[in-house]
Each structure stands twice: as structure tokens, then as C-alpha cells.
Amino acid sequence: MALPELLNLVYHETEPYPRKIPLQDVYTHIKFPVSSRDRPFVYLNMVQTLDGQTVLQGTAYTIGTDVDHYLLRQLRVHADAVLCGAGTLRKDDVIITTHPPLQERRRQRGISPNPLAVVVTATCRFDRAVFKKKFFTRQDFEKIIVTTRRAKPRDIDKVKRAGVQVQAVRADRNGDVHVPSLMRWLVARGIRTLLCEGGPTLNVALARRGAIDELFLTTALRLGGDPREPRIFTEPVTNRPLDLVSEFRFEDDGRVRELYFRFRFPESDKSRPSS
Ligand SMILES: NC(=O)c1ccc[n+]([C@@H]2O[C@H](COP(=O)([O-])OP(=O)(O)OC[C@H]3O[C@@H](n4cnc5c(N)ncnc54)[C@H](OP(=O)(O)O)[C@@H]3O)[C@@H](O)[C@H]2O)c1
């Protein structure tokens, strides 16, 4: 599909609308607030069908159009690191790169061309097929797996032998990665802006700790119809409404093809817990 030159800005909380904006400028000039000492600024990016499915035909990639895929890479340019759950690595893959001109812009800012890829797992257990995925085989982005001290040394060694660093942080009561400790470790590593790319289980863990500041959500005008497939959150995370920051539309021959929302998470849900 040829990419459209323009997207329609149909709402923005502070900028004039409606107006058309070159695709290459959408989400390009965002300035996120400064992070705290306890955690980076965290923005989540997800794609869903009109009926809320985040997986279609076994993957997330088939849901959105090429415009969604373009914006996914565009959003990575602001991130020091991109965080994903191990389920996404197992069922899909985790390949964290951005567009060559945006890589150049990152280089000019003195940072690596692609963000650091961080995968969280309590078990640190991956089968042979996962070790063949691009997350393990590609060398054009830096990567690390974060687990807990409860993970088996044998499983940690397998990951290290595959050439990926492993960091163990504190476990929470359920044996999962303790989210505030993960956040403090990221800050100590110099990560100020963190893009979370899912999946749904990790999203719940972050939201329940008040560790999501913004949500970027693509809604494709397609129906999945499978109630077994996960929504962007698999469990309740807040009762409060989100604040809409902006909405763009991709229109083709006068027909709306896809919607792109940016939301702020409710202020009171954005705690910065330290324990
Ligand atoms: N539509 C979208 O935008 C989108 C985005 C991403 C993924 N997806 C889809 O989502 C599906 C996967 O769903 P999912 O819910 O299984 O994905 P997930 O959140 O990526 O993975 C869940 C796994 O991540 C690890 N994890 C999550 N939170 C953790 C924590 N606090 N501490 C330690 N480990 C933690 C655990 O791994 P261990 O079991 O190893 O401990 C857990 O089983 C895939 O099919 C993928 O395509 C869709």
C-alpha cells in the first residue's frame, strides 16, 4: 500500500483542528514531560480492531494498515527504551527499529539509532523456536531481558549463551517482576522515556502500579469477532475516563480507513509508588 501524504487531524486539545498534517510530521515533534527520579515517562502504544481485539489471525501486525506500522516506528524515535512482555516475544517477535531518517535524527542527538529493547519475564524460559526469532538473531538494536532473582540459573544461562544480557530485579508477591524496581533500574540506566508496546498482560502490570502516562491507540476499522482474544487490558485497571489529547484519521478517497488516538491516563492513577 502506498502511504498517504497527509493525515486528517480531527481533534487536538491545544492545536487548531480540523486540518491536514503531513504523515511524516505526525507524532514527530512531541515533547514528553521530564521523567521523575522513580520512573521514566511511560507511553503505551497499541493497535486494536473496532471490537477491541489486539490479536488477529495469531498476531498484532495484521490488524493495522501500513500507516499504523509507520506511526509505530515514528513513536519509537522519542524512546530511550521499548518494553515488551515475554508473551509478545513468544507469540510474535520483538524487533525494535525505526525509520532510517529518524535513526539519523537520533544519531544527531547523540543517542543510539534504535532504542534499547527490554523484555520482561518472570520465568526467563524460552523454547528453541523463540531463540530463532529476530529479537535474538538481529544485531541492529541493543536488547536485554529483565527477570527476577527467582528465575532458574539454567534458563538465564541459555539466554546469555544466545547473546542477550539478563538483568534480575526484585520479585513482587506473585513472583513477577516488581514494577517499581524495574522502573528504578531503568532510570539508573539512563532511560528517561519508555515506550511500552504491550502485550495486554504487561499493560495491566504497569497500569496497576500507576506506571502509564499516555496511551497511543490505533483503531482499525475491522472486526475480529473472537471474544477469546485479549483486549488492550485483560483486567480492570481504572474506573476513570482518559483524557483525549488528539485524534487523527487516515482517509482514502473520502473513506475513513483508520483512527489514531492519543490519551493521557487519569492523573490520580499516575502514582509513583516506591514500594
Ligand atoms: N495489538 C497490539 O498492539 C499488541 C501489542 C503487543 C502484543 N500483542 C499481542 O499480545 C499477545 C500476547 O499477549 P500477552 O498478554 O501474553 O503478552 P505479554 O504481556 O507480552 O506477555 C505476558 C508475559 O510477559 C511476562 N510479564 C508480563 N508482566 C510481567 C511482570 N510484571 N513481571 C514478569 N513478567 C511479566 C510474563 O512472562 P513469563 O510467563 O515468561 O513470566 C507473562 O506471561 C501476542 O499474540 C501479541 O501479538 C498485541
The ligand as an SDF file (V2000), in Angstrom:
LIG
                    3D

 48 52  0  0  0  0  0  0  0  0999 V2000
   -2.3200   -5.2210   19.4270 N   0  0  0  0  0  0  0  0  0  0  0  0
   -1.1910   -4.8190   19.9520 C   0  0  0  0  0  0  0  0  0  0  0  0
   -0.8550   -3.6430   19.9050 O   0  0  0  0  0  0  0  0  0  0  0  0
   -0.3050   -5.8320   20.6230 C   0  0  0  0  0  0  0  0  0  0  0  0
    0.8860   -5.4110   21.2260 C   0  0  0  0  0  0  0  0  0  0  0  0
    1.6870   -6.3710   21.8370 C   0  0  0  0  0  0  0  0  0  0  0  0
    1.3110   -7.7050   21.8360 C   0  0  0  0  0  0  0  0  0  0  0  0
    0.1590   -8.0630   21.2470 N   0  0  0  0  0  0  0  0  0  0  0  0
   -0.2410   -9.4740   21.2210 C   0  0  0  0  0  0  0  0  0  0  0  0
   -0.4500   -9.9180   22.5420 O   0  0  0  0  0  0  0  0  0  0  0  0
   -0.2530  -11.3340   22.5670 C   0  0  0  0  0  0  0  0  0  0  0  0
    0.4750  -11.7020   23.8270 C   0  0  0  0  0  0  0  0  0  0  0  0
   -0.3300  -11.3630   24.9360 O   0  0  0  0  0  0  0  0  0  0  0  0
    0.2230  -11.4990   26.4140 P   0  0  0  0  0  0  0  0  0  0  0  0
   -0.7260  -10.8340   27.3170 O   0  0  0  0  0  0  0  0  0  0  0  0
    0.6180  -12.9070   26.6570 O   0  0  0  0  0  0  0  0  0  0  0  0
    1.5330  -10.6340   26.2430 O   0  0  0  0  0  0  0  0  0  0  0  0
    2.6580  -10.0250   27.1610 P   0  0  0  0  0  0  0  0  0  0  0  0
    2.1310   -9.0710   28.1510 O   0  0  0  0  0  0  0  0  0  0  0  0
    3.6440   -9.5450   26.1540 O   0  0  0  0  0  0  0  0  0  0  0  0
    3.3050  -11.2840   27.8630 O   0  0  0  0  0  0  0  0  0  0  0  0
    2.9040  -11.8210   29.0860 C   0  0  0  0  0  0  0  0  0  0  0  0
    4.1360  -12.4130   29.7130 C   0  0  0  0  0  0  0  0  0  0  0  0
    5.0780  -11.3640   29.9390 O   0  0  0  0  0  0  0  0  0  0  0  0
    5.7260  -11.5640   31.1470 C   0  0  0  0  0  0  0  0  0  0  0  0
    5.3080  -10.4980   32.0580 N   0  0  0  0  0  0  0  0  0  0  0  0
    4.3070   -9.6060   31.9630 C   0  0  0  0  0  0  0  0  0  0  0  0
    4.2780   -8.8050   33.0430 N   0  0  0  0  0  0  0  0  0  0  0  0
    5.2780   -9.2130   33.8230 C   0  0  0  0  0  0  0  0  0  0  0  0
    5.7820   -8.8070   35.0760 C   0  0  0  0  0  0  0  0  0  0  0  0
    5.2640   -7.7880   35.7900 N   0  0  0  0  0  0  0  0  0  0  0  0
    6.8250   -9.4940   35.5780 N   0  0  0  0  0  0  0  0  0  0  0  0
    7.3850  -10.5030   34.9140 C   0  0  0  0  0  0  0  0  0  0  0  0
    6.9590  -10.9400   33.7370 N   0  0  0  0  0  0  0  0  0  0  0  0
    5.9270  -10.2900   33.2060 C   0  0  0  0  0  0  0  0  0  0  0  0
    5.3000  -12.9400   31.6610 C   0  0  0  0  0  0  0  0  0  0  0  0
    6.2230  -13.8440   31.0710 O   0  0  0  0  0  0  0  0  0  0  0  0
    6.6760  -15.2330   31.7400 P   0  0  0  0  0  0  0  0  0  0  0  0
    5.4740  -16.1210   31.5700 O   0  0  0  0  0  0  0  0  0  0  0  0
    7.8410  -15.6780   30.9540 O   0  0  0  0  0  0  0  0  0  0  0  0
    6.9760  -14.9780   33.1680 O   0  0  0  0  0  0  0  0  0  0  0  0
    3.9100  -13.0600   31.0520 C   0  0  0  0  0  0  0  0  0  0  0  0
    3.4900  -14.3880   30.9250 O   0  0  0  0  0  0  0  0  0  0  0  0
    0.5430  -11.6960   21.3300 C   0  0  0  0  0  0  0  0  0  0  0  0
   -0.2520  -12.5090   20.4740 O   0  0  0  0  0  0  0  0  0  0  0  0
    0.8330  -10.3580   20.6690 C   0  0  0  0  0  0  0  0  0  0  0  0
    0.7580  -10.4220   19.2850 O   0  0  0  0  0  0  0  0  0  0  0  0
   -0.6670   -7.1650   20.6540 C   0  0  0  0  0  0  0  0  0  0  0  0
  1  2  1  0
  2  3  2  0
  2  4  1  0
  4  5  1  0
  4 48  2  0
  5  6  2  0
  6  7  1  0
  7  8  2  0
  8  9  1  0
  8 48  1  0
  9 10  1  0
  9 46  1  0
 10 11  1  0
 11 12  1  0
 11 44  1  0
 12 13  1  0
 13 14  1  0
 14 15  2  0
 14 16  1  0
 14 17  1  0
 17 18  1  0
 18 19  2  0
 18 20  1  0
 18 21  1  0
 21 22  1  0
 22 23  1  0
 23 24  1  0
 23 42  1  0
 24 25  1  0
 25 26  1  0
 25 36  1  0
 26 27  1  0
 26 35  1  0
 27 28  2  0
 28 29  1  0
 29 30  1  0
 29 35  2  0
 30 31  1  0
 30 32  2  0
 32 33  1  0
 33 34  2  0
 34 35  1  0
 36 37  1  0
 36 42  1  0
 37 38  1  0
 38 39  2  0
 38 40  1  0
 38 41  1  0
 42 43  1  0
 44 45  1  0
 44 46  1  0
 46 47  1  0
M  CHG  2   8   1  16  -1
M  END
$$$$
